[in-house]
């Protein structure tokens, strides 16, 4: 059984934020729902990162390998890879899990995750180089200052528009922690894929697969 990748390649393509500073009012994560200022900052962040990401794709001076390297750098620096990655294996880090992961196993997984995402999806990014992302609205998420940014993505091939919700995590530097595309939660989908692979092949095999994925 092969590990089924997330079918929403566009979501990963767009989940490569660039470094955009949020206004001072939104930099400190506070308890309570996101304020109007934090919501606006999150919307500006998503708008900016989309423009930056597709700007890289449209840069004809970059080779495919150079673009992959640039995306890898952006991903490591700005996407909440570690937090999201740990959430994907939360079932196996819980006290009652039948699989007891060692610190070494978790660390190996965390080290492999960024390159796994980039290596799996970077070749598909070029399919969406002409896509346009428009922010529609924002909604506070929970009581930790997080914001759901609702967007409409124009299909470069002329198909139906794609609706995507970006979950923005506040802080000194904003991070995208998850995306829902056309009602499908990307993190939950990948978590289910990982679970199926681990149950059949074991956790170490998952890490090996992630390291070898191209």
Order of alpha helices (4+ residues) and beta strands (2+ residues): alpha-alpha-alpha-alpha-alpha-alpha-beta-beta-beta-beta-beta-alpha-alpha
